[in-house]
Amino acid sequence: MNSRKIASATAVTLVLALGATACGGGSTEKNGKGGGEAKADAGLTSIVNASDKKGGTVTYEHSSGPDSLDPGNTYYGWVQNFSRLYARSLVSFKPAAGKEGLTVVPDLATSLGKASPDAKTWTYTIRKGVKFQDGTEVTSADVKYAIERSNFAPEAMSNGPTYFKAYLEGGDKYKGPYKDKSPEGIKSIETPDKYTIVFKLSKPFADMDYLATFSQTAPVPRKADKGAEYVQNIVSSGPYKFDSYSESRGATFSRNPEWDPKTDPIRKALPDKIELKFNVNATTLDEHLLDDSITADIAGTGLQSKTQPKVLVKADEKAQTDNPYAGALQYLAMNVNVKPFDNIECRKAVQYAVDKSGVVDAVGGSVKGEPASTMIPPSVAGYKKFDLYPSKDSKGDEAKAKEHLAACKQPNGFKTSLTARSDRPDEVQAATQIQQSLKKIGIDAEIKQFPADKYFTDFAGSPEWVHKNKAGLMMMAWGADWPTGYGFLDSIVNGSAIKPSGGTNLMELNDPKINKALVDGIGTLDTAARGEKWAEVDKMVMENASAVPLFYKKNLLYRPLSATNVTVAESYLGMYDYVLMSSAK
């Protein structure tokens, strides 16, 4: 989910609830134009237009479409959020307002995972009486099969993450259920009875409950699976079932008569119907939001740049907006193996030279982001506010930058390259602003643009290309797969993430102390202590000075008056919580 939300001067700590808890939580506010109680950003900390009324139709639109609505074949954050309505994972993020929404609670399982002392064996117990839409009971075997098909069959399931493959014992050898026809499947997932599932990991992994929130743990009946074609006839385990599906047009949903609320502690399932429409022009979609003909833009990335001024200049319209953090960071990577960035003093010169406030202004102002000083965003567990390279108003410190240039024996500056993705206008704008900042201290950075779909495979993520072309500076953006420091940092600062092609550790950072700190952290079972370790890793990365955090990304969301139970889901990249959302229509 390469793409979470509210600043705090202290570390954000995610609470893992020890028992089943009901959905909701937080305060509530009414929504209304002129004189209404709801205000701008009310959805960040409260449930706006709260209602217990059943009925109505929730209508979502998307400017393109998903990678897949198959819960085992998706990496999109909005699908992970939305699929909870028809696919119940072992555990889930609690549908609730504010920080409470970062709590992991039991869903299909009766409790959170029970870990062995070394965090290498995790056991979950499935609730009894949970049924698929055809009336058959969900068992541990259905969960095991779902994980096998989603992580070990790239010939059919190519979109989703493969963390289970990476962490399960023998995960590198198992060929998946379509090639390996043995009834036992992968041996490191055990199902000793119908309601127990045990994961045997090859290494300690204390974030297992976060991994278990992924839709890949939602059960799939083997007899119904048709590989990549399963998306045409998904079998529901949640409160809604598919009535229709079209890859180009969208999908419609109605109540699943086999869903029993007594077995489901987190879903109220208020709407009677849900409509999901694909390939709606982005500008048209915004118009539909503003004229209240749809409930939400399901992508959750916010209003288009040209729509934003129309909303922000009118007080009553602005009152219907929320501007959350998106759980993502835009940053500038410096490759430590490209001269002169192998010298930390040169890297520190860039740290002080960059005008972060200017970068934010260049991409559209405060609604798009906030100047950053850490790698971990404010809404991710392990965030702790600090700034090792401070400057007044985050505008850079030219004098300090020149001091470090002199210390790295480049007093007159130097030439280098700065890469950016050509089809991401905001990124190019940010690169241009950085280019201007660097020029003030004598660094001549030539901007080279490449398409996003080849950026990591052929250019910035290919060390051979980077070294050959002396690409010292690279634009980068990253969002956590799950909202913890490990989920955010591991793929971008761990030496193991350096690959011949498709790498995401663009700095080529391979510091033994940082690598070890990541391993130690993920093996720490105590949640608070683990969060502290991520803050320590963040500071170690910043002390290395190989990445310049530019801004914490934000989205401008809009809630129509007919939308009820509206709150931002910090756990899902700052979009609205689709398990809670309902409609007065």
C-alpha distance (Angstrom), angle and dihedral (degrees) to the residues before:
residue distance angle dihedral
M1 . . .
N2 3.69 . .
S3 3.55 101.1 .
R4 9.20 117.3 58.8
K5 4.39 126.7 149.3
I6 3.85 149.8 -153.9
A7 3.77 122.6 92.3
S8 3.76 120.7 -126.0
A9 3.76 132.2 168.7
T10 3.77 90.0 -132.2
A11 3.77 134.4 58.0
V12 3.77 116.7 -78.2
T13 3.79 108.6 -125.2
L14 3.79 119.7 -159.2
V15 3.77 112.9 -143.7
L16 3.79 117.0 -143.4
A17 3.80 106.4 -149.9
L18 3.77 114.3 -135.4
G19 3.77 97.0 -148.3
A20 3.78 143.2 25.9
T21 3.79 111.2 -67.7
A22 3.76 130.5 -174.1
C23 3.76 123.8 -108.7
G24 3.77 121.4 -104.4
G25 3.74 126.0 50.4
G26 3.77 133.0 153.8
S27 3.78 127.5 64.8
T28 3.79 125.0 -54.9
E29 3.79 132.3 -131.9
K30 3.77 134.4 -171.8
N31 3.76 121.0 -120.2
G32 3.76 121.5 -136.2
K33 3.79 144.6 131.4
G34 3.74 119.8 -105.1
G35 3.84 112.3 -0.9
G36 3.81 93.5 14.1
E37 3.75 119.9 134.1
A38 3.80 99.6 -127.1
K39 3.78 115.4 91.8
A40 3.77 136.4 -171.5
D41 3.80 110.7 -64.8
A42 3.80 92.3 14.2
G43 3.81 87.8 129.4
L44 3.80 91.1 63.1
T45 3.80 94.0 71.7
S46 3.81 106.9 11.5
I47 3.80 143.6 40.1
V48 3.79 106.2 -102.6
N49 3.80 119.6 -144.7
A50 3.81 91.7 3.7
S51 3.79 115.2 -158.1
D52 3.82 139.6 169.3
K53 3.80 93.1 -165.2
K54 3.78 115.5 127.9
G55 3.79 122.2 -141.7
G56 3.76 138.5 43.6
T57 3.79 133.4 97.1
V58 3.79 126.1 -84.4
T59 3.81 112.1 -150.4
Y60 3.80 122.7 -161.2
E61 3.81 129.3 -177.2
H62 3.80 132.8 -165.8
S63 3.80 128.5 -165.4
S64 3.81 91.4 -135.8
G65 3.80 121.9 -6.6
P66 3.81 145.2 -101.8
D67 3.76 130.4 -68.5
S68 3.82 82.3 -121.3
L69 3.80 138.6 -34.7
D70 3.81 87.7 -139.9
P71 3.83 101.8 111.6
G72 3.81 89.6 -141.0
N73 3.78 96.1 50.3
T74 3.79 105.6 48.6
Y75 3.80 137.7 94.6
Y76 3.81 97.2 172.8
G77 3.80 114.5 117.2
W78 3.80 93.9 -141.2
V79 3.81 91.8 53.7
Q80 3.81 90.4 50.1
N81 3.81 87.0 53.4
F82 3.82 97.9 42.3
S83 3.82 98.3 39.7
R84 3.82 89.5 67.8
L85 3.81 85.5 81.5
Y86 3.81 92.0 66.9
A87 3.81 104.7 15.0
R88 3.82 121.7 54.1
S89 3.80 114.7 -153.6
L90 3.81 123.2 -156.9
V91 3.80 90.9 -98.7
S92 3.78 132.3 -0.6
F93 3.77 143.8 -165.5
K94 3.78 109.4 -90.4
P95 3.82 114.2 -103.2
A96 3.79 96.5 -124.2
A97 3.79 142.7 116.4
G98 3.78 126.5 -87.3
K99 3.78 122.7 -17.9
E100 3.81 90.8 -12.2
G101 3.81 86.6 72.5
L102 3.80 89.2 66.8
T103 3.80 90.8 64.4
V104 3.80 115.3 109.7
V105 3.83 111.1 -137.6
P106 3.82 135.3 177.2
D107 3.81 116.7 -87.6
L108 3.81 117.9 159.5
A109 3.82 87.0 3.4
T110 3.80 123.0 70.0
S111 3.81 92.8 -130.2
L112 3.75 141.7 -3.8
G113 3.79 117.0 -72.5
K114 3.77 119.8 -68.7
A115 3.79 108.1 -133.1
S116 3.77 130.6 -155.0
P117 3.82 115.0 -123.8
D118 3.81 90.6 -98.6
A119 3.85 93.0 48.4
K120 3.82 90.2 -124.4
T121 3.82 98.6 108.8
W122 3.80 121.1 53.8
T123 3.81 125.9 -177.0
Y124 3.82 128.5 -164.6
T125 3.82 129.6 -177.3
I126 3.82 118.0 -144.6
R127 3.81 119.2 -135.4
K128 3.79 115.1 -108.5
G129 3.79 118.7 -121.6
V130 3.83 98.7 28.8
K131 3.81 107.4 139.1
F132 3.78 138.2 -163.7
Q133 3.79 116.3 -126.3
D134 3.83 89.6 -94.8
G135 3.80 90.8 60.4
T136 3.81 98.6 -106.8
E137 3.79 116.8 131.8
V138 3.80 120.1 -107.7
T139 3.82 112.6 -118.8
S140 3.79 137.4 -175.4
A141 3.82 88.6 -102.3
D142 3.83 89.3 63.3
V143 3.80 90.6 54.5
K144 3.80 92.3 47.2
Y145 3.79 91.1 50.2
A146 3.82 91.5 48.8
I147 3.81 90.8 55.7
E148 3.81 92.6 45.6
R149 3.80 93.7 53.4
S150 3.81 94.8 42.8
N151 3.81 99.3 47.3
F152 3.78 105.9 28.5
A153 3.82 106.3 39.6
P154 3.81 108.2 68.7
E155 3.79 89.6 159.9
A156 3.83 87.1 72.6
M157 3.82 106.7 10.7
S158 3.80 103.7 48.5
N159 3.81 102.7 145.3
G160 3.79 108.5 64.3
P161 3.81 133.3 75.5
T162 3.81 120.7 -90.4
Y163 3.80 103.2 -145.6
F164 3.80 92.8 132.3
K165 3.78 89.6 54.8
A166 3.80 89.8 50.6
Y167 3.81 96.5 47.9
L168 3.81 106.6 32.2
E169 3.81 118.8 93.4
G170 3.79 107.8 -101.8
G171 3.78 91.3 11.2
D172 3.78 91.0 133.8
K173 3.83 91.8 57.4
Y174 3.81 105.7 40.2
K175 3.82 111.5 98.7
G176 3.80 99.2 -157.6
P177 3.83 133.2 -107.2
Y178 3.80 96.1 -72.4
K179 3.81 93.7 58.3
D180 3.81 101.5 25.2
K181 3.80 105.2 57.9
S182 3.80 95.9 -179.2
P183 3.83 109.7 128.8
E184 3.81 93.7 -133.3
G185 3.81 94.4 58.8
I186 3.78 117.9 -172.3
K187 3.81 109.2 4.9
S188 3.81 95.9 -146.2
I189 3.82 91.3 69.5
E190 3.79 106.4 68.2
T191 3.82 126.5 -168.2
P192 3.80 104.9 -172.7
D193 3.82 90.8 172.5
K194 3.82 139.8 0.8
Y195 3.78 93.6 -83.6
T196 3.82 105.3 36.0
I197 3.79 128.4 80.0
V198 3.81 123.4 179.9
F199 3.80 126.0 -166.8
K200 3.82 118.7 -155.0
L201 3.79 109.3 -160.7
S202 3.79 128.4 -161.7
K203 3.81 92.3 -137.3
P204 3.81 138.5 14.9
F205 3.79 113.5 -74.2
A206 3.80 116.8 176.0
D207 3.83 93.9 176.8
M208 3.83 91.9 68.2
D209 3.80 93.8 120.5
Y210 3.79 89.7 57.5
L211 3.78 90.0 50.8
A212 3.81 88.3 49.9
T213 3.84 89.6 59.7
F214 3.80 89.1 68.4
S215 3.80 114.7 108.4
Q216 3.81 87.3 -122.7
T217 3.83 87.6 82.5
A218 3.82 91.5 58.8
P219 3.83 108.6 112.0
V220 3.80 122.5 -101.0
P221 3.84 121.4 -170.6
R222 3.81 107.8 -128.2
K223 3.80 92.6 -140.7
A224 3.83 91.6 59.0
D225 3.81 97.5 46.4
K226 3.80 116.5 111.6
G227 3.79 97.8 170.1
A228 3.78 112.8 -123.2
E229 3.82 89.2 0.2
Y230 3.82 92.7 61.2
V231 3.81 87.2 91.4
Q232 3.82 86.8 72.1
N233 3.82 92.1 61.6
I234 3.80 109.7 21.4
V235 3.80 113.2 179.8
S236 3.80 109.7 -134.8
S237 3.79 125.7 -133.3
G238 3.82 93.1 173.4
P239 3.82 136.7 69.7
Y240 3.82 94.9 -79.5
K241 3.80 133.0 54.4
F242 3.79 131.7 -163.6
D243 3.81 115.8 -96.9
S244 3.81 93.9 175.9
Y245 3.79 139.2 -1.0
S246 3.80 133.5 -169.0
E247 3.78 123.3 172.1
S248 3.80 90.6 -142.6
R249 3.82 102.9 33.3
G250 3.79 106.2 34.5
A251 3.79 137.2 -120.9
T252 3.80 142.5 -76.0
F253 3.80 127.3 -145.2
S254 3.79 137.6 -165.0
R255 3.79 134.8 179.0
N256 3.80 118.4 -60.3
P257 3.84 104.1 -131.2
E258 3.82 90.9 -155.2
W259 3.81 93.3 59.3
D260 3.80 110.8 107.4
P261 3.83 115.3 -160.8
K262 3.82 88.4 -154.6
T263 3.81 88.0 70.5
D264 3.80 94.0 45.1
P265 3.81 118.9 70.3
I266 3.80 98.4 176.5
R267 3.83 109.3 44.5
K268 3.81 127.1 74.4
A269 3.83 92.9 178.1
L270 3.81 95.7 -156.8
P271 3.86 103.3 166.4
D272 3.81 119.1 81.3
K273 3.79 93.0 -150.2
I274 3.80 139.7 17.6
E275 3.80 124.8 -157.6
L276 3.80 122.1 -164.1
K277 3.80 118.6 -170.4
F278 3.82 124.9 -168.2
N279 3.81 133.5 -158.3
V280 3.78 98.1 26.4
N281 3.80 112.9 157.6
A282 3.82 107.4 -100.9
T283 3.81 94.3 -127.2
T284 3.80 91.2 46.4
L285 3.78 89.3 50.1
D286 3.81 90.6 55.1
E287 3.80 89.5 50.3
H288 3.80 89.7 52.5
L289 3.79 89.6 53.1
L290 3.77 93.8 49.3
D291 3.83 94.2 47.3
D292 3.82 90.5 47.0
S293 3.80 96.6 -120.7
I294 3.83 93.4 128.0
T295 3.80 134.0 37.1
A296 3.82 101.1 -132.8
D297 3.78 148.3 -21.2
I298 3.79 96.8 -106.7
A299 3.81 94.4 -154.3
G300 3.80 87.1 72.6
T301 3.79 94.3 -150.7
G302 3.80 95.2 118.9
L303 3.77 139.7 -121.0
Q304 3.80 120.2 -29.5
S305 3.80 116.4 -97.5
K306 3.79 93.3 -109.4
T307 3.82 91.7 50.0
Q308 3.79 95.5 50.6
P309 3.85 97.6 75.1
K310 3.82 90.7 53.0
V311 3.78 89.4 58.8
L312 3.78 101.7 36.9
V313 3.81 96.5 53.2
K314 3.83 93.3 57.3
A315 3.79 115.9 71.0
D316 3.80 95.6 -150.6
E317 3.81 92.3 48.5
K318 3.81 93.3 45.1
A319 3.82 88.4 53.5
Q320 3.81 87.1 65.7
T321 3.80 94.1 57.4
D322 3.78 134.5 92.5
N323 3.80 122.0 -162.8
P324 3.83 106.5 -163.9
Y325 3.76 130.9 169.7
A326 3.79 110.2 -97.8
G327 3.79 94.8 -142.1
A328 3.78 89.4 -114.0
L329 3.79 137.6 110.5
Q330 3.78 130.3 -147.3
Y331 3.77 108.9 -151.7
L332 3.79 145.3 163.6
A333 3.81 115.1 -118.9
M334 3.82 121.4 -152.3
N335 3.79 114.8 -159.9
V336 3.81 107.8 -131.7
N337 3.81 91.2 -154.7
V338 3.81 95.5 57.3
K339 3.80 116.5 82.3
P340 2.96 131.9 -85.7
F341 3.82 90.1 16.0
D342 3.78 89.6 69.2
N343 3.81 82.3 78.5
I344 3.81 111.4 77.7
E345 3.80 91.4 -149.7
C346 3.80 90.3 62.6
R347 3.80 89.1 49.7
K348 3.81 90.8 50.8
A349 3.79 89.7 51.2
V350 3.81 88.9 59.5
Q351 3.82 91.1 45.7
Y352 3.81 90.1 59.6
A353 3.80 96.7 37.2
V354 3.80 98.9 59.1
D355 3.81 116.7 96.4
K356 3.81 100.6 -145.2
S357 3.80 94.2 -179.3
G358 3.79 88.1 54.4
V359 3.80 90.0 51.7
V360 3.82 90.9 52.7
D361 3.80 90.7 49.4
A362 3.79 90.4 48.5
V363 3.81 93.1 57.4
G364 3.82 95.9 46.5
G365 3.78 109.5 -70.0
S366 3.78 135.3 -95.7
V367 3.81 95.8 -24.1
K368 3.82 87.6 65.4
G369 3.78 97.7 47.8
E370 3.78 153.3 -42.1
P371 3.83 126.6 -110.1
A372 3.81 109.5 -92.4
S373 3.79 132.9 -144.8
T374 3.81 100.6 173.2
M375 3.79 134.4 53.3
I376 3.81 94.7 -131.9
P377 3.84 111.3 72.2
P378 3.82 119.4 -125.9
S379 3.82 95.7 -103.7
V380 3.80 96.7 52.0
A381 3.82 121.4 93.9
G382 3.78 108.3 -103.1
Y383 3.80 96.5 36.6
K384 3.78 113.0 141.7
K385 3.78 121.1 171.3
F386 3.80 115.9 -118.1
D387 3.80 138.0 133.8
L388 3.80 120.8 -152.1
Y389 3.83 93.2 177.9
P390 3.81 105.0 40.5
S391 3.77 126.3 -179.5
K392 3.78 134.1 172.9
D393 3.83 109.9 -81.1
S394 3.83 88.8 -12.6
K395 3.80 89.6 -78.0
G396 3.79 96.3 129.0
D397 3.79 132.0 -105.3
E398 3.80 111.0 -106.9
A399 3.81 94.5 -174.8
K400 3.81 93.0 52.5
A401 3.79 90.6 46.3
K402 3.79 91.4 54.5
E403 3.81 91.0 48.9
H404 3.79 90.2 58.0
L405 3.82 91.9 43.7
A406 3.77 88.3 57.7
A407 3.82 90.7 46.9
C408 3.81 90.1 55.0
K409 3.82 89.6 50.6
Q410 3.81 93.4 -111.6
P411 3.85 100.3 107.4
N412 3.80 92.9 154.3
G413 3.80 94.8 45.6
F414 3.81 128.5 -118.4
K415 3.80 144.1 -122.1
T416 3.79 125.2 -96.0
S417 3.81 142.5 149.9
L418 3.80 128.5 -102.5
T419 3.82 117.7 -159.7
A420 3.82 126.6 -156.0
R421 3.80 138.1 166.2
S422 3.79 110.1 -94.7
D423 3.81 95.0 -150.0
R424 3.82 94.1 53.2
P425 3.82 104.5 78.4
D426 3.82 94.6 -173.4
E427 3.79 90.6 53.8
V428 3.80 91.9 50.9
Q429 3.82 90.0 48.3
A430 3.80 90.0 51.2
A431 3.80 91.1 48.7
T432 3.80 90.4 51.5
Q433 3.81 91.1 52.3
I434 3.82 90.6 49.3
Q435 3.80 90.1 49.1
Q436 3.82 89.3 56.2
S437 3.82 92.6 48.4
L438 3.80 92.6 50.4
K439 3.78 92.3 48.1
K440 3.82 89.3 63.0
I441 3.81 90.2 66.4
G442 3.80 96.0 40.3
I443 3.82 100.5 -95.0
D444 3.80 110.3 135.0
A445 3.81 107.4 -157.5
E446 3.79 116.1 -174.2
I447 3.81 111.0 -151.8
K448 3.81 114.5 -133.6
Q449 3.81 117.5 -172.2
F450 3.81 127.6 -153.9
P451 3.83 134.0 174.5
A452 3.80 115.9 -92.3
D453 3.80 94.6 -124.6
K454 3.83 90.4 60.1
Y455 3.81 99.3 31.1
F456 3.80 96.5 99.5
T457 3.80 101.1 27.5
D458 3.80 98.7 48.1
F459 3.80 108.2 16.1
A460 3.84 131.7 13.2
G461 3.82 93.2 18.6
S462 3.80 93.9 48.9
P463 3.84 111.6 83.8
E464 3.79 91.4 -163.8
W465 3.80 92.0 57.4
V466 3.82 92.7 41.5
H467 3.82 93.3 52.6
K468 3.80 94.5 42.6
N469 3.80 92.5 50.3
K470 3.82 95.4 37.6
A471 3.80 91.9 -126.5
G472 3.77 98.8 176.0
L473 3.82 97.6 165.8
M474 3.80 126.5 47.3
M475 3.79 132.5 177.4
M476 3.79 112.7 -128.3
A477 3.81 139.6 174.1
W478 3.79 126.5 -168.7
G479 3.80 139.8 -179.6
A480 3.78 128.9 -171.6
D481 3.79 122.2 -102.9
W482 3.79 85.5 -144.9
P483 3.80 126.4 7.1
T484 3.79 102.0 -98.3
G485 3.78 131.7 99.3
Y486 3.79 90.8 -109.0
G487 3.80 92.1 49.3
F488 3.80 87.8 53.1
L489 3.81 105.4 36.8
D490 3.79 108.0 33.5
S491 3.81 97.7 77.2
I492 3.80 95.0 45.6
V493 3.84 106.0 39.1
N494 3.81 106.0 24.7
G495 3.79 114.9 101.4
S496 3.81 88.9 -134.9
A497 3.82 88.8 66.7
I498 3.82 91.4 66.7
K499 3.81 106.0 105.8
P500 3.82 135.5 173.7
S501 3.81 87.0 -115.7
G502 3.80 135.5 3.5
G503 3.78 94.6 27.1
T504 3.80 122.5 158.0
N505 3.83 98.2 -164.9
L506 3.80 90.9 88.6
M507 3.80 93.2 169.4
E508 3.83 88.5 59.9
L509 3.77 84.3 -133.1
N510 3.81 108.6 179.4
D511 3.78 103.5 163.0
P512 3.84 111.1 160.4
K513 3.81 90.9 -147.1
I514 3.81 92.5 53.5
N515 3.81 92.6 44.0
K516 3.81 90.9 50.9
A517 3.80 92.8 45.9
L518 3.82 89.7 55.6
V519 3.81 91.3 51.0
D520 3.81 91.9 46.7
G521 3.80 91.7 48.1
I522 3.80 97.2 50.6
G523 3.81 88.9 49.7
T524 3.82 92.3 55.3
L525 3.81 111.2 100.2
D526 3.81 97.9 -168.2
T527 3.82 105.9 93.2
A528 3.80 97.3 -149.8
A529 3.80 93.1 45.7
R530 3.80 90.0 48.4
G531 3.81 90.6 52.8
E532 3.80 90.1 52.6
K533 3.79 90.2 52.8
W534 3.81 91.5 54.6
A535 3.81 89.8 52.6
E536 3.81 88.3 52.3
V537 3.82 91.6 50.8
D538 3.81 89.7 49.0
K539 3.82 90.2 54.8
M540 3.83 91.2 46.9
V541 3.80 89.9 54.6
M542 3.78 91.8 48.9
E543 3.81 91.2 47.9
N544 3.80 86.5 56.1
A545 3.84 86.4 56.6
S546 3.82 93.9 -151.9
A547 3.82 94.8 125.8
V548 3.80 129.1 48.9
P549 3.83 110.5 -153.2
L550 3.80 103.8 -141.8
F551 3.79 107.0 179.5
Y552 3.78 142.5 -22.4
K553 3.79 104.4 -118.0
K554 3.80 121.2 -119.2
N555 3.82 134.6 -172.7
L556 3.81 129.4 -148.8
L557 3.81 106.4 -135.1
Y558 3.81 125.3 -171.7
R559 3.81 126.5 -150.0
P560 3.83 116.7 -158.8
L561 3.79 117.0 -140.2
S562 3.81 92.7 -110.4
A563 3.82 92.6 56.9
T564 3.80 112.2 101.4
N565 3.81 132.7 -167.7
V566 3.79 91.4 24.5
T567 3.79 119.4 173.0
V568 3.79 135.8 146.5
A569 3.80 115.6 -106.0
E570 3.79 105.4 -141.7
S571 3.79 88.2 -173.0
Y572 3.82 91.5 61.3
L573 3.80 104.0 53.5
G574 3.79 95.2 -80.3
M575 3.81 97.5 -63.8
Y576 3.80 122.5 130.3
D577 3.81 120.0 -78.7
Y578 3.81 105.9 -103.7
V579 3.82 94.8 -167.9
L580 3.82 89.4 63.4
M581 3.80 100.0 35.5
S582 3.79 118.3 106.6
S583 3.79 137.5 156.6
A584 3.80 139.3 -120.6
K585 3.80 88.7 -145.3
